[in-house]
Amino acid sequence: PVAVLLFLVGSGYASESKVIAVTGESLIALDNTFVAVGSAFKSGCDSKVIPVADCSSWRTFGKKYQQAEPLARDLLKVADQNQDAELQKQVVAMLSKFTLDLAAFAALVGVK
């Protein structure tokens, strides 16, 4: 799923007319990966297999993601309704950052 996320979010840059469709698919994949990585972190942190510092970093990322993801969905709707290519690019950039960060956490816990 992480490789698919990187491809889908990255493809948003290729064509402005496809940003909304690609990003909508990316949000679903991003959410699914976030849940899978979160589950792996919960298990690993609860059992003390994952270092405390990594658990803390995950918690910080998770809070940011949970706040930003609904905002990204709303912004995509606004961008689509207003045909605002600049806003679309900004949301895709934000999602790309979350995707890269999530990929690093996924690698820590072996989620592919």
C-alpha positions in Angstrom: 0.0 0.0 0.0 2.8 2.5 0.7 4.2 2.2 -2.8 0.7 2.7 -4.2 0.3 5.8 -2.0 3.5 7.3 -3.2 2.5 6.7 -6.8 -1.1 8.0 -6.5 -0.1 11.2 -4.6 2.8 11.8 -6.8 0.7 11.4 -9.9 -1.4 14.3 -8.8 1.4 16.6 -9.9 1.4 15.1 -13.4 -2.0 16.6 -14.5 -4.0 19.2 -12.7 -7.2 17.9 -14.2 -6.6 14.6 -12.5 -5.6 15.9 -9.0 -9.0 15.5 -7.4 -9.7 11.9 -8.7 -6.1 10.8 -7.9 -6.1 12.4 -4.5 -9.5 11.0 -3.6 -8.1 7.5 -4.2 -5.0 8.4 -2.3 -7.0 9.5 0.7 -8.6 6.1 0.9 -5.3 4.3 0.6 -3.6 6.7 3.0 -6.3 6.1 5.6 -6.1 2.4 5.2 -2.3 2.5 5.6 -2.6 4.8 8.6 -4.9 2.3 10.3 -2.5 -0.6 9.5 0.6 1.2 10.7 -1.3 2.5 13.8 -2.3 -1.1 14.7 1.3 -2.3 14.3 2.6 0.6 16.5 -0.1 0.0 19.1 0.9 -3.7 19.4 4.6 -3.0 19.3 4.5 -0.1 21.8 2.2 -1.9 24.2 4.5 -4.9 24.2 7.6 -2.6 24.5 9.1 -4.1 21.3 9.2 -0.6 19.6 11.5 2.0 21.3 9.7 4.6 23.4 11.1 7.4 21.2 9.5 5.8 18.1 6.2 5.3 19.9 6.3 9.0 20.9 7.1 10.1 17.4 4.2 8.0 16.0 1.7 9.5 18.5 2.7 13.0 17.5 2.4 12.1 13.8 -0.9 10.4 14.4 -2.4 13.4 16.1 -1.3 15.7 13.3 -2.7 13.2 10.7 -6.0 12.9 12.4 -6.4 16.7 12.5 -5.2 17.3 8.9 -6.9 14.4 7.1 -10.5 15.8 7.4 -9.2 19.2 6.5 -7.6 17.8 3.4 -10.9 16.2 2.4 -12.8 19.4 2.9 -10.2 21.5 1.0 -10.3 19.1 -1.9 -14.1 19.5 -2.1 -13.7 23.3 -2.0 -10.9 23.2 -4.7 -13.1 21.0 -6.9 -16.2 23.1 -6.5 -14.2 26.3 -7.3 -11.9 24.7 -9.9 -9.0 26.1 -7.8 -5.8 24.4 -9.2 -3.5 26.2 -6.8 -5.5 24.9 -3.8 -5.4 21.4 -5.3 -1.6 21.6 -5.6 -1.3 22.7 -2.0 -3.4 19.9 -0.7 -1.5 17.4 -2.8 1.8 18.7 -1.4 0.4 18.3 2.1 -0.7 14.8 1.3 2.6 14.0 -0.2 4.4 15.0 3.0 2.0 12.8 5.1 2.6 9.9 2.7 6.3 10.2 2.9 6.2 10.4 6.7 3.8 7.5 6.9 6.0 5.4 4.7 8.9 5.9 7.1 6.7 4.8 10.0 5.4 1.8 8.0 9.0 0.8 7.3 9.7 0.9 11.1 7.0 -1.7 11.8 7.2 -3.7 8.6 3.9 -2.6 6.9 4.3 -2.7 3.2 
